[in-house]
Amino acid sequence: MKNNLLVSGINGFIGTNLYNHFITQNHIYGVDISVDKNKHLCKTYFWNELSNLPDVDTIIHLTGLAHDTKGTAIESKYYDINVGLTKKIYEHFLASNASKFIFFSSVKAVADAVNGEVLTENAEPNPKTPYGKSKLEAEKYILSKPLPSDKFVYILRPAMIHGPGNKGNLNLLYSILKRGFPYPMGAFHNERSFTSIQNLLFFLEKLLELDVETGTYNVCDDESLSTSNIAQMINQSLGKSNRVWNIPKAIIKVIARIGDIAHLPLNSERLKKMTESYVVSNKKIKEATRVKALPVNAYAGLATTLDSFLNKDGSND
């Protein structure tokens, strides 16, 4: 028997991968700011049409204004989208016959930097950016509402997600190395958690299949990666030599500060995201979904993403 799913933000990166993965086993409806009728063969509604939606079993809320590494987004816009639209669709869920609501928050709703070795769900939230603060406010709104006994709510806090169609800092690093430039930040030693789209979809399958306890869950791969590891894998995928330069950190930070002023690809925010350590625990969601090990390790997941970059380019020249 097929489930009926409503996916907000269905035309985005995660929504597109989710649609392609689940469409054969489920009926999917979409909600998005713009309706691209050529992208997915499912009925997609505008946000002012929620009252016209058919009954669904599960609502997956992806819509959100992503973290802005360029520093150009207006703070109020984060709240209009990340909080305002969450309130709108969550109220729809509470009044509907849907039994499950899955909200995509972020680890940045908790911390911009990890204090200690690993970030768990027990950490006291203290976001610093408008993005993180707006995601946390949306979480608080959801948790403030009484939940009927026949409904389940899952707040997911994924580490950085990557996969086919990915956009973000991984693409920036790829494009730099593709042009033949070396990776200049080998002096920064770090470990970061990522979320391969394959593992994310695997967890979603489990949440649809099982009546997992309502709660907040971190999501990430089982293994962490260093940015130098990633640079090495990118160079290998491009068939280029692995050039990693250990330029002194002080010089790199000066270049990043110049980038803040001159709006260069490398600025202080991107430098921080690319070189800081940020390790996340996925122990809670694995225990809740009775998973011992994820189907895709972090290295294989990244390799799949890099292959998609090559396929999009059509060449590694």
C-alpha positions as MATLAB code, in Angstrom:
seq = 'MKNNLLVSGINGFIGTNLYNHFITQNHIYGVDISVDKNKHLCKTYFWNELSNLPDVDTIIHLTGLAHDTKGTAIESKYYDINVGLTKKIYEHFLASNASKFIFFSSVKAVADAVNGEVLTENAEPNPKTPYGKSKLEAEKYILSKPLPSDKFVYILRPAMIHGPGNKGNLNLLYSILKRGFPYPMGAFHNERSFTSIQNLLFFLEKLLELDVETGTYNVCDDESLSTSNIAQMINQSLGKSNRVWNIPKAIIKVIARIGDIAHLPLNSERLKKMTESYVVSNKKIKEATRVKALPVNAYAGLATTLDSFLNKDGSND';
ca = [
       0.000    0.000    0.000;
       1.396    3.374   -0.998;
       1.703    6.220    1.474;
       0.604    9.746    0.621;
       3.393   12.256    1.229;
       3.324   16.051    1.168;
       6.778   17.568    0.608;
       7.389   21.286    0.972;
      10.341   22.641   -0.989;
       9.999   19.752   -3.418;
      11.848   21.577   -6.215;
      15.007   22.044   -4.147;
      18.095   19.864   -3.818;
      16.785   17.598   -1.051;
      13.236   17.633   -2.394;
      14.341   16.487   -5.843;
      16.393   13.608   -4.443;
      13.553   12.678   -2.102;
      11.034   12.697   -4.943;
      13.189   10.507   -7.191;
      13.791    8.050   -4.343;
      10.257    7.702   -3.000;
       7.995    8.212   -6.023;
       7.772    4.529   -6.985;
       6.519    3.538   -3.532;
       4.414    6.558   -2.566;
       1.972    9.147   -3.840;
       3.729   12.508   -3.525;
       2.283   16.010   -3.487;
       4.434   19.113   -3.407;
       4.314   22.608   -1.935;
       6.762   25.239   -3.107;
       7.247   28.971   -3.541;
       7.389   28.443   -7.309;
       5.684   25.595   -9.111;
       7.905   24.014  -11.744;
       5.478   21.769  -13.572;
       8.245   20.304  -15.714;
      10.485   19.188  -12.839;
       8.366   16.530  -11.133;
       5.321   14.633  -12.328;
       3.347   15.307   -9.164;
       0.692   17.816   -8.214;
       2.430   20.826   -6.690;
       0.666   23.606   -4.808;
       1.563   27.162   -3.894;
       1.792   28.070   -0.210;
      -1.568   29.884   -0.294;
      -3.252   26.670   -1.447;
      -2.738   24.497    1.657;
      -6.482   24.370    2.260;
      -6.886   22.657   -1.119;
      -4.504   19.804   -0.334;
      -5.768   16.204   -0.265;
      -5.306   14.042    2.824;
      -1.775   12.695    3.275;
      -0.123   10.358    5.758;
       3.104   12.299    6.291;
       4.245   15.892    5.821;
       7.955   16.496    5.186;
       8.844   20.173    5.596;
      12.005   21.064    3.688;
      11.335   24.677    2.718;
      13.822   27.072    4.263;
      16.230   29.883    3.564;
      19.675   28.308    3.638;
      22.678   29.589    5.537;
      24.124   32.569    3.651;
      27.909   32.354    3.393;
      28.049   35.605    1.393;
      26.445   37.624    4.194;
      23.936   39.329    1.897;
      20.624   37.912    3.144;
      18.318   40.181    5.171;
      17.843   38.837    8.700;
      14.065   39.293    8.684;
      13.813   37.070    5.614;
      15.145   34.112    7.604;
      12.291   34.506   10.064;
       9.671   35.090    7.370;
      10.602   31.816    5.650;
      12.162   29.535    8.265;
       9.705   30.418   11.017;
       6.685   31.818    9.191;
       6.255   28.978    6.705;
       6.978   26.382    9.394;
       4.154   27.779   11.520;
       1.837   27.730    8.525;
       2.451   24.134    7.500;
       2.603   22.837   11.094;
      -0.803   24.322   11.855;
      -2.033   22.582    8.702;
      -0.566   19.303    9.998;
      -2.265   19.611   13.395;
      -5.642   20.215   11.748;
      -5.156   17.455    9.164;
      -5.428   13.675    9.207;
      -1.679   13.281    8.665;
      -0.009   11.186   11.372;
       3.645   12.216   10.934;
       5.425   15.551   10.534;
       9.136   15.653    9.676;
      10.801   19.050   10.014;
      14.250   19.697    8.591;
      16.080   21.955   11.007;
      19.892   22.050   11.226;
      22.759   21.411   13.610;
      23.304   25.171   13.286;
      20.126   25.637   15.338;
      22.239   24.420   18.257;
      25.791   25.584   17.753;
      28.005   27.331   15.257;
      31.009   25.628   16.839;
      31.167   22.361   18.753;
      32.306   22.645   22.353;
      33.965   19.341   23.189;
      34.533   16.379   20.926;
      31.042   15.779   19.547;
      27.657   17.512   19.294;
      24.713   15.619   20.793;
      21.029   16.426   21.151;
      21.658   17.260   24.822;
      23.707   20.350   23.971;
      22.164   23.637   25.079;
      21.181   25.555   21.914;
      23.117   28.771   21.411;
      23.021   29.693   17.717;
      24.826   32.846   16.615;
      23.570   33.417   13.061;
      20.123   34.527   11.827;
      19.873   31.169   10.064;
      20.504   29.150   13.217;
      18.338   31.401   15.387;
      15.402   31.186   12.976;
      15.660   27.392   12.782;
      15.697   27.165   16.588;
      12.662   29.442   16.841;
      10.816   27.191   14.394;
      11.737   24.168   16.528;
      10.461   25.887   19.668;
       7.173   26.739   17.968;
       6.615   23.115   16.995;
       7.437   21.869   20.503;
       5.170   24.483   22.111;
       2.020   22.993   20.575;
       0.164   20.127   22.279;
       0.542   17.001   20.163;
      -2.404   14.605   19.764;
      -1.623   11.052   20.881;
      -2.061    9.664   17.372;
       0.537   11.963   15.789;
       4.337   11.857   15.630;
       6.743   14.755   15.097;
      10.410   14.455   14.149;
      12.751   17.440   14.204;
      15.832   16.498   12.204;
      19.103   18.362   12.613;
      21.328   17.226    9.744;
      24.962   18.071    9.340;
      25.811   19.460    5.902;
      23.976   17.399    3.280;
      25.539   16.565   -0.067;
      24.545   14.561   -3.127;
      23.504   15.002   -6.779;
      22.310   18.571   -7.298;
      24.223   19.793   -4.250;
      25.040   23.503   -3.997;
      27.316   25.132   -1.448;
      30.848   25.147   -0.122;
      31.618   21.664   -1.472;
      30.860   22.923   -4.969;
      33.102   25.937   -4.374;
      36.036   23.746   -3.336;
      35.416   21.459   -6.310;
      35.354   24.342   -8.784;
      38.614   25.783   -7.385;
      40.474   22.481   -7.584;
      39.017   21.730  -11.011;
      40.709   24.862  -12.331;
      44.055   23.428  -11.225;
      44.528   25.511   -8.088;
      46.069   23.762   -5.075;
      44.243   23.409   -1.775;
      46.072   26.026    0.321;
      44.694   25.241    3.793;
      46.517   22.040    4.652;
      47.756   23.710    7.866;
      44.194   23.573    9.217;
      43.587   20.125   10.731;
      39.917   19.382   11.262;
      37.212   16.712   11.385;
      33.680   17.374   10.144;
      30.462   15.409    9.976;
      28.531   15.341    6.725;
      25.274   13.753    5.627;
      25.245   11.791    2.388;
      21.886   12.104    0.663;
      21.697    8.288    0.498;
      21.904    7.994    4.293;
      19.440   10.819    4.776;
      16.901    9.050    2.563;
      17.579    5.814    4.449;
      16.677    7.498    7.747;
      13.532    8.952    6.168;
      12.521    5.461    5.066;
      12.841    4.284    8.659;
      10.796    7.194   10.021;
       8.026    6.451    7.511;
       8.125    2.736    8.206;
       8.367    2.733   12.014;
       6.495    4.595   14.737;
       9.654    6.134   16.144;
       9.260    8.174   19.318;
       8.551   11.857   18.749;
      11.704   13.879   19.302;
      14.693   15.817   18.019;
      17.382   13.873   16.198;
      20.796   14.691   14.759;
      21.461   13.216   11.313;
      24.891   12.532    9.807;
      27.117    9.819    8.358;
      28.880    7.391   10.665;
      32.343    8.726    9.793;
      33.756   12.246    9.843;
      36.047   13.710    7.169;
      38.739   16.357    7.129;
      38.691   19.064    4.482;
      42.114   17.853    3.340;
      40.576   14.372    2.840;
      37.873   15.950    0.710;
      40.378   17.933   -1.348;
      42.346   14.741   -1.971;
      39.202   12.877   -3.111;
      38.226   15.751   -5.423;
      41.653   15.742   -7.043;
      41.472   11.966   -7.479;
      38.040   12.219   -9.107;
      39.387   14.880  -11.472;
      42.476   12.848  -12.293;
      44.718   15.583  -10.915;
      47.704   15.363   -8.600;
      46.976   15.861   -4.939;
      48.368   19.332   -4.273;
      47.783   20.407   -0.665;
      49.763   23.419    0.490;
      50.443   24.153    4.162;
      50.331   27.947    3.952;
      50.527   29.502    7.445;
      47.109   30.023    8.997;
      47.739   33.721    9.645;
      48.231   34.404    5.946;
      45.068   32.508    4.993;
      43.042   34.458    7.555;
      44.304   37.762    6.135;
      43.245   36.670    2.638;
      39.809   35.735    3.997;
      39.404   39.153    5.618;
      40.244   40.769    2.289;
      37.578   38.510    0.785;
      35.028   39.925    3.238;
      35.625   43.406    1.835;
      36.194   42.549   -1.818;
      33.461   39.856   -1.948;
      35.925   37.173   -3.032;
      35.035   33.441   -3.061;
      37.135   32.930    0.078;
      35.849   34.991    2.977;
      35.931   34.577    6.753;
      32.631   32.698    6.894;
      33.623   30.218    4.205;
      37.067   29.765    5.767;
      35.439   28.918    9.078;
      33.022   26.430    7.527;
      35.769   24.730    5.521;
      38.388   24.424    8.264;
      36.671   24.168   11.647;
      36.056   20.833   13.346;
      32.369   20.006   13.712;
      31.653   16.394   14.658;
      28.060   15.338   15.251;
      26.663   12.237   16.985;
      23.989   10.193   15.178;
      23.683    7.677   18.014;
      20.185    8.723   19.092;
      18.494    8.352   15.700;
      20.298    5.077   14.995;
      19.047    3.624   18.270;
      15.522    4.948   17.663;
      15.368    3.430   14.167;
      17.170    0.220   15.231;
      20.071    0.807   12.849;
      23.535   -0.532   13.655;
      25.406    0.917   10.681;
      24.362    3.159    7.815;
      24.291    1.683    4.318;
      26.758    4.201    2.843;
      30.016    5.228    4.489;
      31.092    8.857    4.318;
      33.801    8.239    1.722;
      31.508    6.315   -0.634;
      28.797    8.958   -0.247;
      31.222   11.730   -1.113;
      32.490    9.755   -4.104;
      28.926    9.529   -5.434;
      28.501   13.286   -5.061;
      31.782   13.963   -6.861;
      30.743   11.604   -9.663;
      27.568   13.652  -10.075;
      29.701   16.795  -10.428;
      31.733   15.114  -13.170;
      28.594   13.938  -14.955;
      27.166   17.441  -14.813;
      30.365   18.887  -16.237;
      30.431   16.236  -18.921;
      34.213   16.233  -18.627;
      37.034   16.429  -16.145;
      39.098   18.738  -18.374;
];
